[in-house]
Amino acid sequence: MNIKNAQQEVDTWIKEHGVRYFNELTNMAQLTEEVGEVARIIARRYGEQSEKESDKNKDLGEELADVVFVVLCLANQTGINLQEAFDKKLDLKTNRDHDRHQNNEKLK
């Protein structure tokens, strides 16, 4: 599924199951919360913090999907074609960073 289709799927889900989009500020707060849940898993599972027993069953993929869902909601409600924006960003990064990372001694 491409991003454009994902945006349509989220919009359909909101209309069929969610009644309406939360306002942009509420969705921004939700996005922050979901990113925090991802950070908690990463910090404990891959970082130096010890993982609490209650966190061991947390699904990183599910939490990342929550982040994507809210990002798609924000794109939909603000009129952003995220597929176009992503493609443009990838082109920009490809052109700008092609040699930058290849020549970075820190990455060797």
N, C-alpha and C positions, 0 to 999 in steps of 0.2 A: 504494500500500500504506500503510495506517495503522500507527501504532506498535504497536498490539495484534497485528496480523498479523505485523509484523516480529519481535516478541518470539517469536511461535509459530514462525516460520521459523527463527530462530536456535536455539530449543530443539530443533526437529526435526533441524537440521543437527548440533548437538552430539551428539544421541543416535545419529544414523546414521553420523557421520564422526569425531566428536571423542572418543568413548568416554564422557567425562564432562566436567563443567565443571572448570576449574582452581579452586582454592580462591579465596576472595574476596581475600586478600592478593596472590596471584599475579596475579589479574585487575587489581587496583589498580595493581600494578607495570607490567603490560602497558599499561594505560590511560595511565599517565604516560609510558611509552616512546612510545606512538603520538602523544600530544599533542606530545611533543618533536619528533617527525618533522614534524608539521604546522607547528610553530613554526619549525623550520629552513627549510622551504620558504618560508614567509611572510617570514621575516627576510631571506632572500637574494633572493627574487624581487620582493618588494614593499617591502622595507625598504632600509636603507642599506648593508647588507653586500653584498659582491660574491658572485655565485653561482658556486660551484665547478663545473667541467666535469662532475664526477660527479653533481652535483645537478640538472643541467639537464633530465634525462629523468624526474625524479621526478614522479609524478602526484598533484597535490594532492587531487583527488577520491577517489583510491584511499586516500590516507592519512586523509582525513576519514571515509571508509567504515569504515576500521579502527577509528577512535575510536567510531563509532556501534555497530559490532559488539560491542566490549568493554563499552560502556555497556549494551547490551541483555543481554549475559551477566550483568553485575552485577545488573541489575534482575530478571532471571529467578531467579537463585540467592538473592536476598534477598526474594523475594515481592512485589516492587513492580510494580504495574500502571502502567507508564510512560505509557500513554495517558491514564489518569485524572490522574496527577500533572502531566503536561504541560498538559492542558486546564485544570486548576485554576490552574497557574502563569500560563498565558496570560490567564485571566480576572483574576487578581490584578494582573498587570502592566498590563493594559488599564485597569482601574479606577484603579489607583494612579498610573500614568504618563501618562495621556491628555493632560493639560494641561502636565505637567512638561516634556516634550520640545518641545511646540509653543511654549512660552514661553521656551525656553532660547536666549538671545542667542548663545551659542557655536555653535549649530547653524545660524544664519542666514547 
